[in-house]
Amino acid sequence: MSVHVYGSSEELAGADAREFAARAEEAIEERGRFAVVLAGGSTPETLYGILARDYADRIDWSNVYVFFGDERSVPPHHEDSNLKMASEALLDHVPVGNVHRIRGELPPDEAAEAYEEDLRKFFQTEDVPRFDLILLGIGADGHTASLFPRTPALEVQDRWVVANPVPRLDTTRITLTVPVINAARAVIFLVEGEDKAETVRKILEGDADPRAYPAKLVQPPGGPKWMIDQSAASLLSEL
Ligand code: 6PG
């Protein structure tokens, strides 16, 4: 696990873009393709914009395969859709090899099964798929992807994608499960803003219960890389 703090969200997004490009190059060189999971929410939008603006011809997008860590139960053009956010900020502007979207318009269980089937076809394996890079955000409540505190998806070990009821939001989200996230070659948390500072402190320095702060369940080999801005790091003592 490593923690990297940046002076501003622009600096953070710039560093994320360099990291994304470096991992894409490495994966394509070694394995012929870069299988990457995009984060939803609002934080990654700046990163996606920089990738579209400055990396359109510096990444071999034809060998980049895009997946999503989670999706809301909405159709693709809905304002809450993570696909819509990522498409408008990035995917509509680069010749990406293939976009594997979560079909949020389907009943959540069906959408989860369909996505798991999509992963099986893409990775051609019965073992837990290994993404080259998974980008994640966190909520102030410690959730990541759509793994919310004290929700059923946290306990799932035998599925790759599940429909996860989230009573607090009165909805059901579709999300990758912990085993898939922890099998990735690299996981990066992108976090910015003072409203996340206490949560970051609890996860990185506190004895937070992982069921109450699910981002703590993210433990890929070597640990996740935290790329955060100064405001989100403002309560960390060990820096
Ligand atoms: C989602 C995300 C979710 C997000 C956090 C942080 O679909 O909402 O996958 O896990 O990363 O909620 O969201 P913000 O970046 O908007 O603070």
Residues whose N, C-alpha, C, O or C-beta is under 5 A from the ligand:
A	BS01	6PG	A39 G40 G41 S42 T43 D70 L136 G137 I138 G139 H143 T144 A145 S146
